Amino acid sequence: MLEVRGLAARYGDAPALSDVTLSVDPGELVCIVGPNGAGKTTLVHTIAGLHPAAGGTVHIGGTDVTALPGHKVCQHGVATVPEGRRIFGHMSVRDNLLLGAYRREARRVHRRTEGEIYQLFPRLSERRGQRAGSLSGGEQQMLAIGRALMAKPRLLLLDEPSLGLAPVVLDEVFDALARVTASGLGVLLVEQDVERALDAAGRGYLLIEGRIVAGGSTAELRDADQVRQRVLGM
């Protein structure tokens, strides 16, 4: 579903990513862990076409999207849940969801997809007419994920979904992610809660100073010295 090879990115003269190679298969949740400032958000933005690549390639379902702008990457079945959620607080929950159905394929089935989102997150169904800005932080995160899923993506990019959320709400969010992954969606998860990310994912990568320095099953990553020392503080 996603194949990244030798990806590089820069901010001016400063390198942000160097020679990053990773993959995500359909129905697989893959995590990216690493310390603050490692380049995790830049990686998400570069894959999504929101930041230009300085080298390497990004393929979605076998199609090279490296040079495409973000709105065209979306048309290839990529949806992003950004850090900070970025919902439209003055609009209703339902209107936020409907904005996610921007792809032609998604518009045709938006009513059915909306019902699926309400089954995934029953709280959103209860609050569908409520202003999105009045939701709790956890409900806003559910809404951001639901809005992305309304696009009927093949690949979901998640940037720090646990930020500021209570553990009980996180359980609900990650349970939902497990369900959508089981349905065949590919998910790339960037997560500050390393333990939760390793619990949720089947595979993962350790990103340090813009480079992938370890990768493999999450069991292997837990035992990797660099993960234990640089990320888990053990």
N, C-alpha and C positions, 0 to 999 in steps of 0.2 A: 504493500500500500504506500509506504514511504521509504524512499532510499536516498540517503544523503551521502555524498562521496567528496571528501577533501574540501569541505566547505570552509570558506574564510570570510570574515567581515571586518570592517574597520570603522572607526570614528575619526575622520580626518587622517592624521598620520599614525594614530594609535591602533594597533591590532586588537580586535575584540574576540575573534574566533580564528583558529588556525587548524587546518587539516582535520576538520570534524567529520567523522564517518559513523553513520548509524542507520538502523532500519526499524520499521514497524510493519508487522504483518496484519492482515485482516483478522479481527477478533482477538487482538493482542493489546494489552496495556503495558507500555514501556515507560519507565521513569528516568528522569535526568536529575541527579542529585549533585550537590557541590556547595562550597561555601559561598557566602555573599560576595558579589562582584565577580563570580566565575564566568559570567557570560550566558547564563541560562535564559534570561529573558531575550537577549539579543539573538540567541539561537531560535527561539520561537518566532520572533519577528522576521528573521531572515527566511525561515522556511515558509512563513505565511506571505512573503512578498512585501512586508512592511518596512524592511530595511534591505538595502541592496547587498548582494553577495559580491565579495571581492575576488572570489575564486571558487572552484569546485562546482558541484551540481546538486540540484534537488529534483527528484523524480516523484511524481504522484501517480500511482497506478501505471507506471511505465512511461509516463509523459514528462518530458523535461519542462519544468516550470521555473527554472532558475532565474530567468530574466523577466518574468511576468510581474506586473504590479499586483498589489493585494487583491483588488476586485476581480482580477482575472484568475488568480490562484483559487479564489473562492468558487469560481465556476467549475473547477476541476474536483470539487467535492471536499474542500478543506474549510473547517469552521474553527474559530479561535474563541476561547473564553479568556479574556485578558486579566492580568492582575488588577485588582481593584473593581472588577465586575463591570463597571461602566454601563449600567442600565440607565434608562431615561426616567428619572425620578418623578417627573411631572405627568407622565403617562400611566395608564392603567397596566396592570400585570398582563392582561390579555393583549393589549396593543403592543407591549414590548415583545411578547411572543410572536405576534404576527409579523413584526418587522424582520424576524429571523427567516421567514419563508420567502427569501428574495430570489432564489434560484427557480428557474422555470419548472424544473421537476418538482420542487418543493411546493410551489404555488398550487399545482394541480391537486395535491393531496393534503393541503394545509389543515383542513378540518379533522381528518383522521389523525394526523400527526399531533395536533393540539390535544386531542383526547388521549393519545399515548403519553404526552408530557404530563397531563393531569394524573394519569395512573402512576407514572414514575414519581411525581412529586404532588401528593394529594393536597398539601398546603397551598399550592398555587391555584388549584381548582377552587378552594374555599375563598381565596382572595382575588379571583380573576378580575373583579371590577374595582379593586382597591388601587390607590396610587402606589406605584412601585417604590417611591421614595419613603413610604411609611412602613415598609417591610423591615423585619429584623435583618441583621447581617447575613444569617444563614439562609433566610428566605430569598434575599437578593442574590446569593450565590446560586441557589437552585434556579432562580429565574434566568441568570446569565447562562447557565448550562442548558436550560430548557430552550432559550432563544437560539443558542447555537445548534441544538438538535433539530429545531424547526427547519433548518436548511437542508435536512436529509443528507448530512455529510458522509463521506467514506472515511475521513480522517478528522479526529477532534484533537486540537491542541489546547492544553490546559495549563495556565500559568499561575501557580501558587493558589490553588483553590481553598486551602485551609487557612489562609491569612485572616487572623482575628476571629476565628469561629470556635465555638464551644465544642468539646469532644463529642457530645451527644448528637449535635447537628452534623459534625463531620462523619459520624457513622452512617447517617442517612444519605449524605452526599456520596460517600464511597460505595455504599451498597448500590446506589443508582448507577454509578460508573461501572460496577461489576456486571450489572444487568445489561447495559447497552453494549459493553464489550462482548458479552456472551452472544449478543444478537449479530455479531460480525463486524462491528465498528472497530477501526484501529484508533488507539488513543496514545498520544504522547503527553506524558504528565511531567511538568516541572513543579517540584514540591519542596518547600522548606522543612516540612515535617518528615524527616528522612525515614524514621521507623514506619510511619504510616505508608509512605510511598513504597518502601520495600515490601510491606505486607500486601499492598494492593497489586503490585506489578509482578509479572512473571520474569521479566528481564529488566536490566537497567544499565545506565552508564554513569560514570563519575566524571564530571567536568570541572577542571581546575585551571584557572588562568586562560580560559578560552580553548583548552585542549581536552580531548577525551583521554584520560589516563588509565581507565579501567572499564571493563564491560563484561557482561555475562549474566548468568542467572542471578536473581536477587539473593539467593543463598550464598553464592560465590562472593557477591559484593559485600554482604555482611561480614564475611571473613577476611576481606581485603584490608591490609594494613593501612592503606591510604584513606579508605572510607572510615575506618575506626578512629584514626588519628585526626584527620582533617575535617571530618563532618560530624562524626558521633562524639568526638572528644574523649575517646577511650585510650 
